[in-house]
Amino acid sequence: MSAFFLSLHRRSFQSKINLGLALIIICFGLLLGAINYAVSSRAVLREALMRGEMLSMNLSARSTESILSMNFLRLTNLVTEIVDRDDRNDLVYAFILDRHGQVLAHTFRDGFPVALLHVNPVEDHQPFGMRFLDTGRERLYDFAAPVMVGSTRVGTVRLALSHTTIKAAIDRLMWINLAATIGATFLALFVGSLFARTVTRRINALRHSAEQVVKGNLDVQISPAPDRNCWEIMNCTEQRCPAHEDRLRRCWYVAGTFCPDCSAGNFPDKLDDCRNCTVYCRNSGDEIQSLAESFDFMALTLKNHIEELRRSEGNLARQKQLLNTILDVTPDMVTLQDVELIYLAVNKAFCRHVGREESEIVGSTDFDIFSDEQADRNYHEDMQILLTRQPLSKEIMTRGSKGKKWHHVVKVPVEENDRVIGLLTTARDITVVKQYQEKLIHSQKMEDLGRLAGGVAHEINTPLSIILGYSQLLLKDFPPDDPVAQDIEIIEKQAQVCRKIVADLLSFSRTTEQAALPMDINASLREVADLVEHIFRQNRIVINLHLDDRIPPVSGDKERLKQVWMNLFNNAADAIGMDGCISVTSKLCAHRRRLVVAVADTGGGVDENDLDKIFEPFFTTKPVDKGTGLGLSVTFGIIKDHGGRISAISPVPSEYMDVSPACTGESGPGTVFFVELPLEGNELPPDECIEIPKKET
């Protein structure tokens, strides 16, 4: 049984309708046929029995006179006539008895069967009597009617109808009913199949359209096109009406139509007002057509919503791409964490800072990225911000493999609907700002030191001049080989040393106007190089010049700048000692608004911690009695007076390494000094000179 229902369940809807209609029609046909057969057979039998009654009573009435007159011929003619005139051929026999039961006339040709005399007796008061007889050869309906004259019975008439003949009539009637039932059943099945096919065809159209919608094809049209559209029925020429010339939708599905009796609102709220509309009465259909129209409207609405969603998705994608681009190009580190402090989004700057890919960071916490100490400190700080909803702004300093780093960190709780949903953190690298601050403080300190040194040198310069003058006068009073003269020479020599120190201090602190005249930087460098080259060659130190001929004349104090080059060359030679190279390079910066002079040596280099101190007065890395620590300080002051800047990097970057044959031997890391001078004006332009490599941090 379950297999039958499973097989029935898998049948098509049309097969189910056909099968159901067939079962209903056949059942009702059989039932109606059976009822009709029963009623018809009963009617035929009743009519036959009534006919037997009438024939018996008619024969009784017609035989009365013949019985009284004992006219046997007449009686024989009567029974013979009634049998011969039977057009239905169902009258089997007829005979007449007298009042004593003697046979007066009969229709039997083979002799009267005596056994019939005593069956089916009838009383005088009965109009007739009927009994069903089975003679062995056939079954009969035997009718007996008394022949009465007044109240005296003079005889009895008997006749019989054949049950076989009556049954044959009933069977014919049954076959006729059966044929009619079968014909009506087949006709009903044919009509039902047409009906089922019509219904299922429209349902299949809905199913096919639903499948197209599932596949993404929303340009479906199931409902039939109306024979006349709304603008044709209403003679409407309103081009602004949204339903005008819209052949895909019915006007009652369109909002904002211009019909005077059309209410505002959307389907199906406006449908109540449309039920009496001529357009609706003409174009509306049955439930399946309404379902098809609703399906078309649903598909079209869905298509519009999908197109709107696609436009919104495109806008969101563009905005997301724009936001990602902004976040990726910004040098600030930006992160977004949820309330569990799990990273939801990070930008490339943060990825570079922690040295991981974005896919590795998103979904993790600080404990997966930073050290336990740093992560624990961040966790408590972040949870405090999330609980108090108070933003945090601070500057932190970290030390790593690349040196000291400063960051300005801002942490802000992200709220939505008065509920904290995350934490937004930005961190800006302010190392350069901090370095500028340190340089500013250092410059201020240098300026203060310069003023102090200048004051001290000015006060010492006068007594030193007196000491030096008197010592030179005393030398004239003693012969050169006198021990006293030798002592005085020592005093005079040390006074000269002190005077040079004082002169350097005065040069470092000098604020007098410089003799700014147009000068050739390359010529100045060549002049100083020629001056010291002979002396440096004694220590096998070579000066290589790489000068840019495009450098235009600049405004400067030629003599003071020559002092700068002299200090830098001497400083490089002292760093080399013996056997080395000094590479001097001049070039224009990219924006052609400044020039840079680089002096690189192959000496022992400068410790990183000393690079920021080498321009301070009296700071020196040279051995005792080998330097006063004022040369670079004086150089710093002269370059500053020219609106320039001087800096140093150690070791020497690869692009400033001298690769000439004389410099291929063993050498130290070296130091390179960069002197930047403006080509125009008294200050360096704000743009950076990309030709100067940055010190690695």
Secondary structure, 3 states (H helix, E strand, C coil): CHHHHHHHHHCCHHHHHHHHHHHHHHHHHHHHHHHHHHHHHHHHHHHHHHHHHHHHHHHHHHCHHHHHCCCHHHHHHHHHHHHHCCCCCCEEEEEEEECCCCEEEECCCCCCCHHHCCCCCCCCCCCCEEEEEECCCCEEEEEEEEEEECCEEEEEEEEEEEHHHHHHHHHHHHHHHHHHHHHHHHHHHHHHHHHHHHHHHHHHHHHHHHHHHHCCCCCCCCCCCCCCCHHHHCCCCCCCCCCCCCCCCCHHHCCCCCCCCCCCCCCCCCHHHHCCCHHHHHHCCCHHHHHHHHHHHHHHHHHHHHHHHHHHHHHHHHHHHHHHHHHHHCCCEEEEEECCCCEEEECHHHHHHHCCCHHHHCCCCHHHHCCHHHHHHHHHHHHHHHHHCCCEEEEEEEEECCEEEEEEEEEEEEEECCEEEEEEEEEEECHHHHHHHHHHHHHHHHHHHHHHHHHHHHHHHHHHHHHHHHHHHHHCCCCCCCHHHHHHHHHHHHHHHHHHHHHHHHHHHCCCCCCCEEECHHHHHHHHHHHHHHHHHCCCEEEEEEECCCCCCEEECHHHHHHHHHHHHHHHHHHHCCCEEEEEEEEECCCCCEEEEEEEECCCCCCHHHHCCCCCCCCCCCCCCCCCCCHHHHHHHHHHHCCCEEEEECCCCHHHCCCCHHHCCCCCCCCEEEEEEECCCCCCCCCCCCCCCCCCC
